[in-house]
Amino acid sequence: MQTLVIFDIPDDRIRNKIGVACKDYGLERIQYSAFLGEINHNRRDELRQRLRRTLGQKAGNIQIYPLCEKDVRLKIEIINHKGDAK
């Protein structure tokens, strides 16, 4: 199942570790603090535990959303590269 992980963490070191953990589980960075990828229930639970340990008692918010393939196919992307917007 596709999994979306988004986070808002003020501490640069912790935020970077969260990103590394997401990549370690095969997720792809889709925005600065957002990762998406295919991961099964057991691996998602392992990732959740790792992210919880990594955040510890530091300030931050991590959200993990399992997404069905149908919903992922319905995504809408709006992208403007610098200088493209008129």
C-alpha positions in Angstrom: 0.0 0.0 0.0 1.2 3.5 -0.7 2.2 5.5 2.3 2.5 9.2 2.7 4.7 10.6 5.5 4.6 14.3 6.2 6.3 16.1 9.0 7.0 19.5 10.5 10.1 19.4 12.7 12.0 22.6 13.7 15.2 20.8 14.6 17.4 20.4 11.5 19.3 17.4 12.8 16.1 15.5 13.7 14.4 16.6 10.5 17.3 15.2 8.5 17.2 11.9 10.4 13.5 11.6 9.7 14.2 12.0 6.0 17.0 9.4 6.1 14.6 6.9 7.8 12.0 7.5 5.2 14.5 6.8 2.4 15.8 3.7 4.3 12.2 2.3 4.0 12.1 3.0 0.3 10.0 6.1 0.3 10.7 8.9 -2.2 10.9 12.6 -1.3 8.0 14.4 -3.0 8.5 17.7 -1.1 10.9 19.0 1.4 9.1 17.3 4.4 7.0 14.8 2.5 7.7 11.2 1.4 5.6 8.8 -0.6 6.1 5.1 -1.5 5.0 1.5 -1.4 5.4 -0.1 2.0 3.5 -3.0 3.6 1.7 -2.8 7.0 4.5 -4.4 9.0 7.2 -2.2 7.5 5.0 0.9 8.0 4.7 0.0 11.7 8.5 -0.5 11.9 8.9 3.0 10.3 6.4 4.5 12.7 8.4 3.1 15.7 11.6 4.4 14.2 10.2 7.8 13.6 8.8 8.0 17.1 12.2 7.0 18.6 14.0 9.5 16.4 11.7 12.4 17.3 11.9 11.4 21.0 10.8 14.3 23.2 11.7 17.0 20.7 9.1 19.3 19.3 7.6 18.1 16.0 4.7 16.6 14.2 4.9 13.5 12.0 1.9 12.2 10.1 1.7 8.8 8.3 -1.2 8.1 5.9 -1.8 4.8 4.2 -3.3 5.5 0.8 -5.1 3.1 -1.5 -3.9 2.9 -5.2 -7.2 4.4 -6.4 -6.7 7.6 -4.3 -3.0 7.9 -5.4 -4.1 7.8 -9.0 -6.5 10.7 -8.3 -3.7 13.0 -7.1 -3.4 16.4 -8.7 0.0 18.0 -9.0 0.4 21.7 -9.6 4.1 22.6 -10.3 5.6 25.9 -11.1 9.4 26.1 -11.6 11.0 29.4 -10.9 10.3 31.7 -13.8 7.6 29.5 -15.4 4.7 31.4 -13.8 3.6 34.5 -15.7 
